[in-house]
Amino acid sequence: MPSGPAPDAGGRRLPRTLHPVAWWIWALALATAVSRTNNPLLLFLVLAVLGYVITMRRTEAPWARGFKYYLYLALTVVAIRVLFRAVFATGITPRDHFLFSLPHIPTPDWYAGIQLGGPVSLEALLSAATDGLRLACMLCCIGAANTLANPKRALRVLPGALYELGVAVTVSISVAPQLVQSVQRVHRARRLRAGRTKGLRALRGIIVPVLEDALERSLRLAAAMDSRGYGRAGTATRRSRRLTGAFMLLGMCGLCAGAYGLLDATAPKLLGLPAMGAGALLCFAGLRLGGRRITRTTYRPDPWRAAEWAVAGCGVLSAVLLFSNAGFNAAELNPSIYPLSWPTLPLVPAAAILLAGTAGFLAPPPTAPARPTAAARPAAPVPVHHPAVAAQRTEEPK
């Protein structure tokens, strides 16, 4: 049974929730595209695309309000990367633009490869900032997937053998949004009580209620999981367990050998795609065999329609275009800072990133939160001087 309404007769798309796997494929493909480039203009364009898609297609759920905290984490990553590059300096060249000098700390001979302190150049800080910006964009891509996709619905599509692992990952992913929600709730309560909202005392007054709320959530979650039979062993035999483990181990070895064969041009051809294909088949067989001991039912499974194909496809196509080097020079993706100049914006990679941004209108609009209907709303109080009240009082027997 579909989980959302289909388009109406006029062709207008009605609100529904997109499949969570489609959002994760889109975000991971965009993160893969980010790993290909070090151009700051393209990286800022990725952040703009993420902001547009999240603004257009996020819901009102608690986990959909935490993207700004991923932005704070991204800024922290860039700042730490620049700070480490300034402290653990490796010297500057005569062509560098000198900015300032930190106190030099002598190191022992066995630590001679690292220099603590010394001169800091503009080129070194820019190189560290661009490296940190690339990692920050990848973190924001994961944050976008966590913001747009419902982690509880994503748990439904996991194979039975990975159900317990998926529950652990889902709980760990939902920790940050729940903590954000708890902090906001405690902060509002302190403001209503005219408490201190800034300073160390306010931080101390917020941490204790948040930790208490987290402990209560953990206990409720443990009781709910225990009441639903989580962690109960199935009917798998010892032979089935051993066979599942053998399939998974051999499959992982095949995937590792295949990845090595694809990365090393001198490796035999059997260590390339054939080994990776065999490893994937063995892993699939192990997952199918291990999933037999877990029986699950799914209420209203999520549909996979044209919108899901479009969102996942635009993200994958963006990554393919950046890795294909078609229509642009690969050096434009990683501009050099020697000599120091403004980076250029390659058209084809920029168009590929903008193609990923089309998910903002290819995906259906999210469902709005349910509001009470007119029948469910309480009736407005009738004024005492209303004519009907006055007539009723005159008709009452004395």
Secondary structure, DSSP 4 states (H G I P E B T S, - for coil): --SSPPP-TTSPPPP-PPPHHHHHHHHHHHHHHHTT---HHHHHHHHHHHHHHHHHH--SSGGGG-HHHHHHHHHHHHHHHHHHHHHS-----TTS-EEEEEEEE---GGGTTS-EEEEEEHHHHHHHHHHHHHHHHHHHHHHHHHHHS-HHHHGGGS-GGGHHHHHHHHHHHTHHHHHHHHHHHHHHHHHHTT---SSHHHHHHHHHHHHHHHHHHHHHHHHHHHHTTTT---S--HHHHHHHHHHHHHHHHHHHHHHHHHH-TTS-GGGTHHHHHHHHHHHHHHHHHHGGG-----SSPPP--HHHHHHHHHHHHHHHHHHHT-SS-GGGGS---SS--PPP--HHHHHHHHHHHTHHHHSPPPPPPP---TTTSPPPPPPTT-HHHHHHHHHS--
